[in-house]
Amino acid sequence: MTETTTNRPPPQPGDDPPISRRQRWRYAAALALIVLISELAPMEITLVYPAIPHMTQDFRTLHLGWVLTMVSLVAVVSLPLVGKLADTYGKKRVMLSLAVLFSVGSLICATADSFPMLLAGRALQGTAGGMVAVSYALVRDTFPRRWVPVALGTVAAGIGVSALASPFVAGWFIDNHGWQSLFWFMLGYAVLLIPVVAVLVPESSLRLHQRLDLLGVALLGSGVGLILVGVSQGPKWGWVSSGTLGTLIGGAGLLIAFVVWELRVTAPAVDLRLLASGALRSTLVAYLFIGFMIAGYGLLMPQMLQTPAQVGITYGVGLTATALALWTFPTGLLTMVCGPLGGAVARRRGARLTLIGAVCAMITGLVAAAALPEQRWQIMVISAVFGIGMGLYYASGPNLVMDAVPAEQSAVGAAMLGVVAQLGNAIAVTVLSVVMAQNIASQNPKTGRITYTDTAFQHSFILAAVVGLAGLAVAMKMRHGRAPATGGAVTH
């Protein structure tokens, strides 16, 4: 049996004691710091993406895509372990440890003189992928119950801040100081925050007292990681190649071994009863489908808008990277605004309603994008609609999970959201890349740049929307999340 010990009784809805004005300011400051340090997770992707083309002259390799893939891979592999460590040893302690690893990785990347050294630094940065999951759990444990649903949405809003600011920040640093300056910036950002968070953010008193199931964590992380590699690299390696089949079969085998092991061990890394429960299972399935939509939008929209106008296509706008940021900034802005708003809706009407609103907004944005708009106002409206969906999405997931799992397993539950979202992203990129590759209009023989037909984007946007409909069906049928979100103050 798993022994669980807490230092306070389980919270109940409405049992918050009166809070003084000074305490309100303390909670507000702590929440702001949690949001700021959570930015490390999206920052390691959104800041680096524009720098990839500029790394070519320093690292003459055809595999620069691994600069991004490495972070996603390490995040998926480490998420289960990060969640378990946070539940066992303390959320703030693990959060600060992740920030330290991120700082070391940033330093290595900034000074890297070889491609393997750069990838090693990116691997250390990738451990920060669990930062958001740990932040959700820390908020649940330390904030007043009534604050938690909105606070969770506010943490999610930080992702919108990153999406809004990163293209402009990255452009300025790259143009004026080179791509290395991005990693120096990330290093300084983390180093400045670490001591402030250590002093001002409270630690959770909840602990899961059990032996750490390292084998279970290793089986789960490695299995998911191998499947992620196989799905993402399949189009390049060939779907029937030994590399693709080896990674997919190996990953599936490890996951089967994980299930067998977890059913036998007395202190499992992940309580499979939680995954089997309807509440958490439906949330994870919905997040898998929604992850597909988000990745589809992120993959397709920049390609469509940055393609120059030319004969044979109707969608060419030819935006620069900076112009793309100016045209699509409503996505980040509305994500930032609708995160707390989604938390408030979840607190009053239930997180399921917030999730339904998120999926509907994203589907609307994808269908509108399939019309291949060219006018700036049309793009901004689509970006705003999708941003609304993103904000509601980031607010609904953590609220659904926090009310579905015991307090002492909140970090593991939140980590599973990250795992399924990464899988949804990988599947989307793979499937949509195949659809796009079958609809090529032309290819520049000098630069190798590909121009896709109108049909390529139309079919891809519609396919992503259809997958979203599956997520909407799951959300509509969910029994969980219909009652007002309690911030985890429910019995299990």
C-alpha positions in Angstrom: 0.0 0.0 0.0 1.1 3.6 -0.7 1.6 5.5 2.5 0.5 9.1 2.1 1.2 11.8 4.7 0.1 15.4 4.7 0.8 18.1 7.2 -2.7 19.5 7.1 -6.2 18.1 6.7 -7.7 17.9 3.2 -9.1 21.3 2.2 -12.8 21.6 1.7 -14.7 24.1 -0.5 -15.5 27.3 1.3 -13.2 26.6 4.2 -10.8 29.5 3.5 -10.1 31.7 6.5 -10.4 35.5 6.1 -7.4 36.9 4.3 -5.9 40.3 5.2 -4.8 42.9 2.7 -1.1 42.1 3.4 -1.8 38.4 2.8 -3.5 39.2 -0.5 -0.4 41.1 -1.6 1.8 38.2 -0.6 -0.3 35.8 -2.6 -0.3 38.1 -5.6 3.4 38.5 -5.5 3.9 34.7 -5.2 1.6 34.1 -8.1 3.4 36.7 -10.3 6.8 35.0 -9.5 5.3 31.5 -10.3 4.1 32.9 -13.6 7.5 34.4 -14.4 9.5 31.3 -13.6 7.0 29.2 -15.5 7.9 31.2 -18.6 11.1 29.1 -18.8 9.1 26.3 -20.4 7.7 28.1 -23.4 10.7 30.4 -23.6 13.1 27.6 -24.5 11.0 27.0 -27.7 9.5 30.3 -28.7 12.7 32.3 -28.3 14.9 29.7 -30.1 12.7 29.0 -33.1 13.5 32.2 -35.0 17.3 31.6 -34.3 17.5 28.3 -36.1 18.3 29.7 -39.6 21.0 31.9 -38.0 22.8 28.9 -36.5 23.6 27.4 -39.9 26.8 29.4 -40.5 28.2 28.2 -37.1 27.0 24.6 -37.2 27.1 23.3 -40.7 24.7 20.5 -40.3 21.4 19.3 -41.8 20.1 18.4 -38.4 19.4 21.7 -36.9 15.8 20.7 -36.3 17.2 18.6 -33.4 17.8 21.9 -31.5 14.0 22.0 -31.0 13.3 18.2 -31.0 15.8 17.7 -28.2 13.9 19.9 -25.9 10.6 18.3 -26.6 12.1 14.8 -26.3 13.8 15.5 -22.9 10.6 17.2 -21.6 8.5 14.1 -22.4 11.0 11.7 -21.0 11.5 13.7 -17.8 7.9 14.8 -17.1 6.9 11.7 -15.2 10.0 11.8 -13.0 9.7 15.6 -12.4 6.0 15.1 -11.3 6.9 12.3 -9.0 9.9 14.2 -7.4 7.7 17.2 -6.9 5.0 15.2 -5.1 7.6 13.5 -3.0 10.2 16.2 -2.1 8.3 19.5 -2.6 7.1 21.5 -5.5 9.1 24.6 -5.0 12.3 22.6 -4.4 11.9 20.8 -7.7 10.9 24.0 -9.5 14.1 25.7 -8.3 16.2 22.6 -9.3 14.7 22.7 -12.8 15.6 26.4 -13.0 19.2 25.7 -12.1 19.4 22.9 -14.7 17.9 25.3 -17.2 20.5 27.9 -16.3 23.4 25.5 -16.8 21.9 24.4 -20.1 21.6 28.1 -21.2 25.3 28.7 -20.3 26.4 25.7 -22.3 24.3 26.7 -25.4 25.6 30.3 -25.2 29.3 29.1 -25.3 28.9 26.0 -27.5 31.5 25.6 -30.2 30.2 22.3 -31.5 26.8 20.9 -32.4 26.9 18.1 -29.9 27.7 20.6 -27.2 24.8 22.7 -28.3 22.5 19.7 -28.1 23.8 18.8 -24.6 22.8 22.3 -23.4 19.4 22.0 -25.0 18.9 18.7 -23.3 19.5 20.4 -19.9 17.1 23.2 -20.9 14.5 20.6 -21.8 14.1 19.5 -18.2 12.3 22.8 -17.7 9.4 21.3 -19.7 8.0 20.1 -16.4 8.0 23.6 -14.9 4.4 24.4 -15.8 3.1 21.1 -14.3 4.9 21.7 -11.1 3.6 25.3 -11.0 0.0 24.1 -11.3 0.5 21.7 -8.3 2.3 24.3 -6.2 -0.6 26.8 -6.7 -3.1 24.1 -5.7 -1.2 23.3 -2.5 -0.4 26.8 -1.3 -3.2 29.2 -2.4 -6.6 29.7 -0.8 -9.1 27.3 -2.3 -11.2 30.1 -3.8 -8.2 31.6 -5.5 -6.9 28.3 -7.1 -9.1 28.0 -10.3 -8.3 31.6 -11.4 -4.7 31.3 -10.3 -4.3 28.2 -12.4 -5.6 30.2 -15.4 -3.2 33.0 -14.6 -0.2 30.6 -14.6 -1.5 29.4 -18.0 -1.7 33.1 -19.2 2.1 33.3 -18.9 2.3 31.1 -22.0 0.4 33.8 -23.8 2.9 36.4 -22.6 5.7 34.3 -24.1 3.8 33.8 -27.4 3.2 37.6 -27.6 6.7 38.9 -26.7 9.1 36.2 -27.9 9.0 37.0 -31.6 9.9 40.6 -30.9 12.5 39.8 -28.2 14.1 37.2 -30.3 14.2 39.4 -33.4 15.9 42.3 -31.5 18.5 40.1 -29.9 19.4 38.2 -33.1 19.6 41.3 -35.2 21.7 43.2 -32.8 23.8 40.6 -30.9 23.6 37.3 -32.6 21.8 34.1 -31.8 24.0 33.4 -28.7 22.6 36.4 -27.0 19.2 34.6 -26.7 20.8 32.0 -24.4 22.6 34.7 -22.4 19.3 36.4 -21.9 17.6 33.2 -20.8 20.5 32.6 -18.4 20.2 36.0 -16.9 16.4 35.7 -16.6 16.6 32.4 -14.7 19.5 33.5 -12.5 17.7 36.7 -11.4 14.5 34.8 -10.6 15.9 31.8 -8.7 16.8 33.7 -5.4 13.6 35.8 -5.5 11.4 32.7 -5.9 13.3 30.9 -3.2 12.6 33.7 -0.7 9.1 34.9 -1.6 7.2 31.8 -2.9 5.9 29.4 -0.3 6.6 25.7 -0.4 4.0 23.1 -0.3 3.6 21.2 2.9 2.0 18.2 1.2 4.3 15.1 0.6 3.8 11.7 -0.9 5.8 9.5 1.4 6.8 6.4 -0.6 9.7 4.8 -2.3 10.5 6.4 -5.6 9.7 3.9 -8.4 12.7 4.7 -10.7 12.1 1.7 -12.9 8.5 2.7 -13.6 9.5 6.3 -14.4 12.3 5.1 -16.7 9.9 2.7 -18.5 7.2 5.3 -19.0 9.6 8.1 -20.0 11.6 6.0 -22.4 8.6 4.4 -23.9 6.9 7.7 -24.6 10.2 9.2 -25.8 10.8 6.4 -28.3 7.3 6.7 -29.7 7.7 10.4 -30.0 11.0 9.9 -32.0 9.4 7.3 -34.2 6.4 9.4 -35.0 8.3 12.6 -35.6 11.1 11.1 -37.7 9.1 8.5 -39.6 8.6 10.8 -42.7 12.4 11.3 -42.9 13.5 7.8 -42.1 10.7 6.0 -43.9 7.8 4.4 -42.2 9.0 0.9 -42.9 12.6 1.6 -42.2 14.4 -0.3 -39.4 14.9 2.9 -37.4 11.2 3.9 -37.4 9.9 0.4 -36.8 12.6 -0.2 -34.1 11.7 3.0 -32.2 7.9 2.5 -32.4 8.0 -1.2 -31.5 10.5 -0.5 -28.8 8.5 2.3 -27.3 5.3 0.2 -27.4 7.2 -2.7 -25.7 8.5 -0.4 -22.9 5.0 1.0 -22.3 3.6 -2.5 -22.0 6.4 -3.4 -19.6 5.5 -0.2 -17.7 1.9 -1.3 -17.3 2.9 -4.8 -16.2 5.4 -3.4 -13.7 3.0 -0.7 -12.2 0.3 -3.3 -11.6 2.8 -5.4 -9.5 4.7 -2.8 -7.6 3.4 -1.6 -4.2 4.4 2.1 -4.7 3.9 2.8 -8.5 5.3 5.8 -10.2 1.9 6.5 -11.7 -1.2 5.1 -10.1 -2.9 3.4 -13.0 -6.2 3.6 -11.2 -6.0 7.4 -11.8 -5.4 7.0 -15.5 -8.2 4.4 -15.7 -10.7 6.7 -13.9 -13.1 8.4 -16.2 -12.3 11.9 -14.9 -8.6 11.9 -15.7 -8.9 9.6 -18.7 -11.4 11.9 -20.5 -9.3 15.0 -19.8 -6.1 13.4 -21.2 -7.9 12.1 -24.3 -9.4 15.5 -25.0 -5.9 17.1 -24.5 -4.4 14.7 -27.1 -6.9 15.8 -29.7 -6.5 19.5 -28.8 -2.7 19.2 -28.9 -3.1 18.1 -32.5 -5.1 21.2 -33.3 -2.6 23.6 -31.6 0.3 22.0 -33.4 -1.5 22.2 -36.7 -2.2 25.9 -36.3 1.3 26.6 -35.2 2.8 24.6 -38.2 0.5 25.9 -40.9 -0.2 29.5 -40.2 3.4 30.8 -40.4 4.1 28.8 -43.5 1.0 30.2 -45.2 1.6 33.8 -44.3 5.3 33.8 -45.1 4.9 32.4 -48.6 5.4 35.1 -51.2 2.6 35.9 -53.7 3.1 34.0 -56.9 1.2 32.5 -59.9 -0.8 29.4 -59.1 -1.7 30.1 -55.4 -4.1 32.5 -53.8 -2.8 32.6 -50.3 0.7 34.2 -50.7 1.2 37.3 -48.4 5.0 37.1 -48.1 5.4 38.4 -44.5 8.7 38.7 -42.8 9.2 37.2 -39.4 8.6 40.6 -37.8 5.6 41.3 -39.9 4.2 37.8 -39.0 4.5 38.7 -35.3 2.7 42.0 -35.9 -0.2 40.3 -37.8 -0.6 37.4 -35.3 0.0 39.1 -32.0 -3.7 38.8 -31.0 -3.1 35.1 -30.4 -0.7 35.7 -27.5 -2.6 38.7 -26.2 -5.9 36.8 -26.0 -4.3 33.8 -24.5 -2.9 36.0 -21.8 -6.3 37.6 -21.2 -8.5 34.5 -21.4 -6.4 32.3 -19.1 -7.6 34.0 -15.9 -11.0 34.5 -17.5 -11.2 30.8 -18.2 -10.3 30.1 -14.6 -13.1 32.3 -13.4 -15.6 30.6 -15.6 -14.4 27.2 -14.3 -14.9 28.4 -10.7 -18.4 29.4 -11.4 -19.7 26.9 -14.1 -17.1 24.1 -14.2 -13.9 23.5 -16.1 -15.7 21.3 -18.6 -17.6 24.3 -20.0 -14.3 26.2 -20.3 -12.8 23.2 -22.2 -15.8 23.1 -24.6 -15.4 26.9 -25.2 -11.7 26.4 -25.9 -12.3 23.6 -28.5 -15.1 25.5 -30.2 -12.9 28.7 -30.6 -10.0 26.7 -32.0 -12.2 24.8 -34.5 -13.6 28.2 -35.6 -10.2 29.6 -36.1 -9.0 26.6 -38.1 -12.1 26.6 -40.4 -11.7 30.3 -41.0 -8.0 29.8 -41.8 -9.0 27.1 -44.4 -10.5 30.0 -46.4 -6.9 31.2 -47.0 -7.4 34.8 -45.9 -5.1 37.5 -47.2 -6.2 40.7 -45.5 -4.5 41.8 -42.3 -7.7 42.3 -40.4 -8.9 38.8 -41.3 -5.6 37.3 -40.1 -5.8 39.3 -36.8 -9.4 38.2 -36.2 -8.5 34.5 -36.8 -5.5 35.0 -34.5 -7.7 36.5 -31.8 -10.3 33.7 -32.0 -7.6 31.0 -31.7 -6.0 33.0 -28.9 -9.3 32.9 -27.0 -9.3 29.1 -27.4 -5.7 28.8 -26.2 -6.4 30.8 -23.1 -9.5 28.8 -22.2 -7.6 25.6 -23.0 -4.7 26.4 -20.6 -7.2 27.3 -17.9 -9.4 24.2 -18.2 -6.9 21.4 -18.2 -5.2 22.1 -14.9 -8.5 22.7 -13.2 -9.9 19.4 -14.5 -6.8 17.5 -13.4 -6.6 19.2 -9.9 -10.2 18.2 -9.2 -9.6 14.6 -10.5 -6.5 13.5 -8.6 -5.6 13.4 -4.9 -3.6 16.4 -3.6 -0.5 14.3 -3.0 -0.4 13.3 -6.7 -1.2 16.6 -8.3 2.2 17.1 -9.9 2.1 13.7 -11.5 -1.4 14.3 -12.8 -0.4 17.7 -14.3 2.7 16.1 -15.8 0.5 13.6 -17.7 -1.2 16.6 -19.4 2.2 17.6 -20.8 3.0 14.1 -22.0 -0.3 13.7 -24.0 0.0 17.2 -25.4 3.5 16.5 -26.7 2.3 13.3 -28.3 -0.6 15.2 -29.9 1.9 17.7 -31.3 4.2 15.1 -32.7 1.3 13.2 -34.4 0.0 16.5 -35.9 3.3 17.5 -37.3 3.8 14.1 -38.9 0.3 13.7 -40.3 0.0 17.2 -41.6 3.5 17.1 -43.2 2.4 14.1 -45.2 -0.7 15.9 -46.4 1.3 18.9 -47.3 4.0 16.9 -49.1 1.3 15.4 -51.4 0.2 18.9 -52.6 3.4 20.7 -53.7 3.0 23.4 -56.4 6.7 24.1 -57.0 10.1 24.0 -55.6 12.9 26.6 -56.1 15.9 24.7 -57.5 18.4 27.1 -56.1 17.1 27.6 -52.5 15.0 24.3 -52.2 12.1 26.3 -50.9 8.8 24.6 -51.4 5.5 26.3 -52.4 2.4 24.3 -51.5 -0.9 24.4 -53.4 -4.0 26.0 -52.0 -5.4 22.5 -51.4 -2.5 21.6 -49.2 -3.4 24.3 -46.6 -7.1 23.9 -47.0 -7.1 20.1 -46.4 -4.6 20.4 -43.5 -6.6 23.1 -41.7 -9.8 21.1 -42.2 -8.2 17.9 -41.0 -7.0 19.6 -37.8 -10.5 21.0 -37.3 -12.0 17.5 -37.7 -9.6 16.1 -35.1 -10.8 19.0 -32.9 -14.3 17.7 -33.4 -13.3 14.5 -31.8 -11.9 16.4 -28.8 -15.2 18.4 -28.6 -17.1 15.1 -28.5 -15.0 13.9 -25.6 -15.5 17.2 -23.8 -19.3 17.1 -24.4 -19.6 13.6 -23.0 -17.4 14.3 -19.9 -19.1 13.8 -16.6 -16.2 15.3 -14.8 -15.9 19.1 -14.6 -19.6 19.9 -14.7 -19.6 21.2 -11.1 -17.8 24.5 -10.3 -14.0 24.0 -10.0 -12.8 23.7 -6.4 -9.1 24.1 -6.8 -8.6 20.5 -5.8 -10.8 20.6 -2.7 -12.7 17.4 -3.6 -12.7 14.0 -2.1 -11.3 11.0 -4.0 
